[in-house]
Amino acid sequence: MYLSIDLGGTFVKYGVLDEQGSIQLKDKFPTPQGEIDQLYGEIGRVFDQVSVEFNIRGLAISAPGAVTEQGIINGISAIPCIHGPNLREDLQGLFNVPVAMENDANCAALAEVRAGSAQGYDDVLFVVCGTGVGGAVINNGQLRKGKNLLGGEFGMLVQYDHEQRRMESFSWLASTGNMVHRASEKLNRELTGQAVFELAASGNQACQEEVEAFYSHLSILLTNLQCVYDPERIVVSGGITERPEFGEELKAALNAINKMRDTLAIETDVAVAQHRNDANLLGAFFNLMDRNPKPY
């Protein structure tokens, strides 16, 4: 059995998986807000707890930030304490089992490629649409992280707004989080994503404009990614994908972009992610198995 841990800003999720990747147990605990030793202590508590019932032979970690091969997490995130220490080295020392770590979006992409909406495809782009925009690149069935670990950072792509004379990133333009932020500012009250879509459906012009802009920018991003990499499939993930109408609404927006492109229209095979809340746990497990085929 293997313990998989997903480090999130609010909660740390964990699960025990068998060798086939089937989750036998899962739970979560609030993310410690102090020093790294607090996080290590909570992981140790969980490790000891599940070890009573299961023989844990490896530890898989999904984490925000740029995870290096050495086991250090660069960048910034909602968990400041994980940036700096060599987590993999520390955890291997604490638990005496193989430890594998990977970026959370990369983990979610692995879950879809190995056992989800991209299974059977070798060249896939994975786009996460949430608070911002992130993602991953799968080349020949393997993660392609790039020289500076920027592979899949699609939200960092920019376009120039000539009217405002400023650069806008696609994390600002094509994320549900910022769509909600802009709609809330227009209406001068705090909204949720669900509220924005409900108000748009009821005829609220401000929300209709923001929903239309969101789908338009997301479609432009996906079309550009198709032109750059020409993957077999693009998989979209994030809370927005739980919206039943999302797939059809995105397809309509892509068709509208293609209509404007006229003779430059291209086919973009877009699918909605199959794994949602468990994606990072499952992908972290696959990463562990890739790096340690027999982690005893």
Secondary structure, 3 states (H helix, E strand, C coil): CEEEEEECCCEEEEEEECCCCCEEEEEEEECCCCCHHHHHHHHHHHHHHHHCCCCCCCEEEEECCEECCCCEEECCCCCHHHCCCEHHHHHHHHHCCCEEEEEHHHHHHHHHHHHCCCCCCCCEEEEEECCCEEEEEEECCEECCCCCCCCCCHHHCEEEECCCCEEEEHHHHCCHHHHHHHHHHHHCCCCCHHHHHHHHHCCCHHHHHHHHHHHHHHHHHHHHHHHHHCCCEEEEECHHHHCCCHHHHHHHHHHHHHHHHHHHCCCCCEEECCCCCCHHHHHHHHHHHHHCCCCC
